[in-house]
Amino acid sequence: MAYLQPDKPEKVYLPFIRSAKERGEKLVCLTAYDYPTARIVDEAGVDIILVGDSMGNVIHGYGNSIPVSLEEITSACIAVKRGTEREWLWPTCLSAATTSIPTRVFKML
């Protein structure tokens, strides 16, 4: 979808997010769980992509996000990362907030 490609803005890192906040700029954040969606979101120029345990409901058909495993989150994060060039990838796992799952996912990426 080259026709959607905006000018190549800088990669989104923490300093970019901080400076945007200091300037009062709004950042665009969307959720993606797979490579094709990540490509579309990337080409649209979104700043932050969330990959979270809500995939349990949306992708896997669970009744809630509690059964989502580390492997499922990790697989989704890897697929989304492959589809992006500039976004800040933010894995979220609210149902496992008291565990080490989010830290372990970051280390795997």
C-alpha positions in Angstrom: 0.0 0.0 0.0 2.6 2.5 -1.0 0.0 5.1 -1.8 -0.6 5.4 1.9 3.0 6.0 2.8 3.5 9.4 4.5 6.9 11.1 4.5 9.1 8.9 6.6 9.0 10.5 10.1 11.6 9.7 12.7 11.4 6.5 14.7 9.3 6.7 17.9 11.5 6.3 21.0 10.9 7.5 24.5 12.6 10.9 24.0 10.2 11.5 21.1 7.2 10.7 23.3 8.6 13.0 26.1 9.2 15.9 23.7 5.7 15.5 22.2 4.3 15.7 25.7 6.3 18.8 26.6 5.1 20.5 23.4 1.5 19.5 24.1 1.3 17.4 21.0 -1.1 14.6 20.8 0.1 11.1 19.8 -1.9 8.6 17.9 -2.2 5.1 19.4 -3.9 2.1 18.0 -4.1 -1.6 18.7 -2.8 -4.3 16.4 -2.4 -8.1 16.9 -0.9 -9.2 13.6 1.4 -8.4 10.7 -1.1 -7.1 8.1 -2.8 -4.8 10.6 0.6 -3.5 11.8 1.6 -2.7 8.2 -1.6 -0.7 7.7 -1.1 1.1 11.0 2.6 1.8 10.2 1.8 3.2 6.8 -0.9 5.4 8.3 1.7 7.1 10.5 0.5 6.0 13.9 2.9 6.7 16.8 2.3 3.9 19.2 0.9 0.4 18.7 -0.6 -1.5 21.6 -0.4 -5.2 21.6 -2.4 -6.6 24.5 -4.2 -9.3 26.2 -7.5 -8.0 24.7 -6.4 -10.3 21.8 -8.0 -13.0 23.9 -11.4 -11.6 23.2 -10.8 -10.2 19.7 -8.6 -12.9 18.1 -8.9 -16.1 20.1 -12.6 -15.8 21.2 -12.0 -16.2 24.9 -14.7 -14.8 27.2 -12.1 -12.5 28.8 -8.4 -11.7 28.7 -7.3 -13.8 31.6 -6.5 -17.0 29.6 -4.1 -15.2 27.3 -0.7 -16.8 27.6 2.8 -15.4 27.4 3.3 -17.3 24.1 0.2 -15.7 22.6 1.3 -12.2 23.6 4.9 -12.8 22.4 3.7 -14.2 19.1 1.5 -11.2 18.5 4.3 -8.8 19.5 6.8 -10.4 17.1 4.3 -10.3 14.2 3.4 -6.7 14.9 7.1 -5.7 15.2 7.8 -7.3 11.8 5.1 -5.1 10.2 6.4 -1.8 11.6 9.3 0.5 10.9 8.8 3.5 13.2 6.2 3.0 15.9 6.7 2.5 19.6 5.5 -1.0 20.3 3.7 -1.2 23.7 2.8 -4.8 24.9 0.1 -4.6 27.5 -1.1 -7.5 29.7 -3.5 -6.1 32.3 -4.7 -9.5 33.4 -1.0 -10.4 34.3 -0.1 -7.0 35.7 1.1 -8.5 38.9 3.3 -11.1 37.1 6.6 -10.7 35.2 4.9 -11.4 31.8 5.3 -7.8 30.4 9.0 -7.7 31.4 9.6 -11.1 29.8 7.9 -10.1 26.6 10.1 -6.9 26.3 13.2 -9.1 26.8 12.1 -11.4 24.0 11.7 -8.6 21.5 
